[in-house]
């Protein structure tokens, strides 16, 4: 396996990893010639988070198509915080020596020109291997400003004493959030953006309150959170990870 990429600012990689590190300890790297994709099982196995950083975001990018490796996500995140300056470039690589290692190297301010750290690779999660090849067809998506989405979920969590489920219902021109005794209606082009067609019947999506609370704590302040829905497929959430990545939460 060969993977090597360099970002001009270490802080960009830290920000991209933050949503995953707050939800999972380990991740799987799926390499391709045009992106690095990280997958992590979260929420007690009920969802898989997918972080994708396209090759165009890197100052240097070298990656073998189809290679897979597992690693300690939280340990890498901690390693990045050892480095002395967030605005300096960081190089991350994977090598096969000694059973496989993930390395991170950064220019150092001081007498030593570079700071370099490494850790052993883990066995990749078998559940992740073919996950991205599965076909999921969504009928509609609802975009909500991230700050508004966070406020909605936090309010639902405070008031959901009689239920553990938030029901999101998507209609052609509005979407509703509800728990027993609480009902919120978002109108298209006023508080949300609805893309697609629900058909003759609204689409009902069911989310556990604690799952949504965990996700909104992890989601960075991107412009919007998108909820993808279908009559036949489990829902998915999507948002940008400023400034370099895209993040999906697939419920499984």
N, C-alpha and C positions, 0 to 999 in steps of 0.2 A: 504494500500500500504506500502511495506517495501523495502527500498533501502539503502544500506550502502556500501561505498567503500573507500579505502584508497590508496593513491599514495605516493610513497617515496619522491617525490619532487613536491612541489606546482607549480614550473615553468612549469612542463610537462602539467599539466591541463590548465594553462594559455595559453600555446602555442596551445593546441588542440582547445580551445574555440575561439582564436583570429580570424580565418577566418569567423566564424559565427557572432561574435559580430560586425564586420565591415559591416555586411549586414542585420542584423535583430535584433529586440528588444526582442522578445520572442521566446521560443522553446518548443517543446513537448518531454518528455522523454518516450521512449518505452523500457520497461525492459524485459530482458530475462535472463536465467540462465547462458549464456555464453558471454554476452556483454551488454553495455549500449549504446543506440542509441539515438541521438538527431536529431530532424527534425525541420527545420525552413523554412517558406515561404519567398522567397526573390525576388528581381527584379520585384517589382510591381505585384507579384502573378504569374509571368511567369516561375518560377523555384522553386524547393524545394531542399534545401541543407540537406544532410544526413551525420552526423558525427557518426562514429562507433568506439568504444573503446572496444576491446575484454577483457574478464575477466582475461586473462593471464597477462595483463599489470598491474593489481592491486596487491598490497601487501595483501589486504584483500578485499573480494568481497562477498556480500550477496544481492540477488535480487530475487523477486518473478516474475515468468514468467507471461507476459501479462499485468502487471500493466502499467498504463499510467498517466502522470501528465503534466501540463503546468507550466512554470515558466518564470520569467523575466531573460533572458539570460545576458543582459548587467549588471543588478544589481549583479548577481553572479560574473561576471567578475570583477566588481568594488570591491566587497567584498574581492576577492582573493588578490587584490592589497593593502588591508589594512594590510595584514599579514606582519610580520617583516622580514622573511627570505625565499627566494624562494627555498632554498635547504632543507628545513624541510618538513616532511610529512604533508599531508592535508587529512582530513576525511570529506566526503560529505555524507549526509543522507537525507532521506525523511521520515517524520512521519505524522500520521493522526491527531495528537492532534490539537485542536483549528482550525479545518477545513483544516488542512494540512500545513506543513511547510517544507521548504528545509533549511538544516543547513550545515554549514561549520565550522570545528574546526581544529586548528593548534597549536602545541607547541609554547609557547611564550618565547622570550628572555627577562628576567627581573623577577620581583617579582611574577607576575601572571603566573601560569604554562601553562594555555591554553588561547587562544583567540577564542571565539566562536561567530558566527553571524548567524542569521536566517531571513527568509522572507517567506511570505505567498505564497501558490501555486495559479496558475491561472487555469481557465478552459482549458483543452487541446483542441487544434485545431482539429475540427472534420474532416477536410480535410486530416489530417495526419494519422488518425486511421487505415485505411486499405491500406495506400499508398504502404508500403513495400510488401504487398501480391500481388500487380499487377505484371503480367508477362510481361517482356520486353525482346525481343530477338534481339540482335545486331549482325550484320553480320561481322563487321570489327572494329578494333580499331587502332588508330595512336598515337604513343608515341613520344613526343617532349621534349627535355630538358627544364626545367621550365624557366630558364633564357632566352632561345631562344624564347620560346612561349610568354613570357612577352614582349620581344623586338618586335616580329612580331605584336602583338596586339596594342602596343603603336604606332608603325609606321603606321599601318592601320588607327588608330583613327586620327592621325595627317593629313593624306592624304585623308580621306573619306569625303571631303566637298560636294560631289554630291550624297552621299548615306548613309543610316543609317544601311546598311546590309553588313556583311562580308560573302562571300560565300566560304565555305570549300568544295573542291571536292576531294574525295578519289578514287584513282585508285589502281590497283593491286600492282604497284611498285613505286608509288609516290603520293604526295598529294599537292594540290594547295590552296593558300589563295588569295582572290581577292576582291577588290572594284574597281569602275570605275577608270581606269587609272593606277591601281596598280595590279601587278600580281607576285606572289611569288611561285616558284616550289621547293618542298622539295623531294629529292630522298630517296628512301628506303635504309636503312643501311648507309646513309651518314648524312643527317640532321634529319631523323625520322626513326621510326620502325613501320612497318605495319604488323599487325597480323590479319589473316582471309582472306576472299575472297569476293570481291565486285561482283562477277558474271560477266555477259557479259556487264553490264553497270556500269559506275562510280556512286558513291553515292554522292549526293549533299546535303549539310547541310547549313542552313541559320541561322546566328546569328546576333542579333542586336549589333552594335558596342558598345553602352554604356553598354550593359550587359556584354560583354567580358571584357571591361575596368574595370568594378566593380569587376569581378571575379579575374582577374589577380592581382589586388591590394590586394585582400584577400588571395590568394593562398600563402602559405609559400614556402620557397625555398626547396621544395622536389626535388628528382632527376628528375622526369618526370611528365608531365601532359599528360593524355591519353584522346583522343577524341573518343567516341564510336558512330558508325554510322550504319544506317540501311536504307533499301529502304522503310520501312513501319512504323518505330517508331521514335519519336522525339529523338534528340541526347542527350548525357550525357557526362559530363566531370568528370574525376576522378584523384585524387592525394593522395599521402601519406601526413600525418601531422606528421612530425618528432617530438618526437620519438615514439608516442604511438597510433596514430589513422589513420583512412582512411576517406576520404572526397569525397562525390559524389555530383554533381550538376545535377539534373534531370530537364530538360525543360518540361513544362506541358502546 
